[in-house]
Amino acid sequence: MIGIDVVSINRIEKMYKKFGIKAYQKYLNEDEIKLIKKIETAAGFWAAKEAASKALGCGIGEECGFHDILLSKSAKNAPLITFSQEVIEHFSIKKAHVSITHDNGFAIAVVALEK
């Protein structure tokens, strides 16, 4: 299953300027927030979580929330994605792959799931 999402970096920046760290806490856990060095990364993480929920076929909501989708980085700084144990079991996820990019004011992410 594949999901894709695009988000305006400006949208995430405005949200952060208005709500500060609480904006990030809405969709990121503490370890994810520590990885944010620039606004483009925060926007990419938002897009990745939205793309993941689309790949699951449920969107962000009761079956899978932002905090059920976990992002990290490899030793080479590549994005990695996993899910809460509940989501892994509910959706029978075997493997998950993510790609994130940003350019010209937008962040885009693609998530592919193997069941």
C-alpha positions in Angstrom: 0.0 0.0 0.0 1.3 3.5 -0.9 0.4 6.9 0.5 1.6 10.4 -0.5 1.2 13.8 1.0 2.4 17.3 0.2 2.4 20.2 2.7 3.3 23.9 2.5 6.3 24.6 4.6 4.9 28.0 5.3 1.8 26.4 6.8 3.9 24.5 9.3 6.0 27.6 10.0 2.9 29.7 10.7 1.6 27.0 13.0 4.9 26.9 14.9 5.1 30.7 15.2 1.5 30.8 16.6 1.7 27.8 19.0 5.5 27.3 19.6 6.6 23.8 20.7 2.9 22.8 21.3 2.5 22.8 17.5 5.1 20.1 17.2 3.8 18.2 20.2 0.5 17.8 18.4 2.0 15.4 15.9 5.6 14.6 17.1 6.9 12.8 20.2 9.9 14.1 22.1 12.5 12.1 20.2 11.1 13.3 16.9 11.1 16.9 18.0 14.8 16.6 18.9 15.5 15.7 15.2 14.0 19.1 14.0 16.8 21.5 13.1 14.8 23.5 10.5 11.2 24.0 9.6 11.6 21.9 6.4 12.2 18.9 8.5 9.1 19.5 10.6 7.0 19.9 7.4 8.5 16.7 6.0 7.6 14.8 9.2 4.0 16.1 9.0 3.8 15.0 5.3 5.3 11.6 6.2 2.7 11.0 9.0 -0.1 12.0 6.7 1.2 9.8 3.9 1.5 6.9 6.3 -2.1 7.2 7.4 -3.2 7.3 3.7 -1.2 4.2 3.0 -3.1 2.5 5.9 -6.3 3.6 4.2 -7.7 5.3 7.3 -6.3 8.8 7.6 -5.3 10.3 10.9 -8.1 9.5 13.4 -9.4 6.8 15.7 -7.6 3.9 14.0 -4.2 5.6 13.8 -3.2 8.9 15.3 -0.1 11.1 14.7 1.6 9.5 17.8 1.1 6.0 16.4 3.4 6.8 13.5 7.0 7.0 14.6 9.8 8.7 12.6 13.5 8.5 13.2 16.7 8.7 11.2 19.3 6.1 10.2 23.0 6.5 10.9 23.3 8.1 7.4 20.5 10.5 8.2 17.9 8.8 6.0 14.3 8.9 7.4 12.9 5.7 8.9 9.3 5.0 9.8 7.6 2.5 12.1 4.3 2.3 14.0 2.9 1.6 17.4 2.5 -2.1 18.2 -1.3 -1.7 18.1 -1.2 -0.3 14.6 1.3 -2.9 13.4 -1.0 -5.7 14.6 -4.3 -4.1 13.5 -3.1 -3.5 10.0 -0.7 -6.5 9.7 2.3 -4.3 8.8 5.4 -6.3 7.9 7.7 -3.5 6.7 7.4 0.2 6.2 9.4 2.6 3.9 9.4 6.4 3.7 10.9 9.0 1.5 10.8 12.7 2.3 11.8 15.7 0.2 11.3 19.4 0.2 11.8 22.1 -2.4 10.4 25.4 -3.4 8.2 25.9 -0.3 6.7 22.4 -0.1 7.5 19.1 1.7 6.5 15.8 0.1 6.5 12.3 1.6 5.8 8.9 0.2 5.2 5.9 2.4 5.0 2.3 1.2 3.8 -0.5 3.4 4.3 -4.2 3.1 1.6 -6.5 4.7 
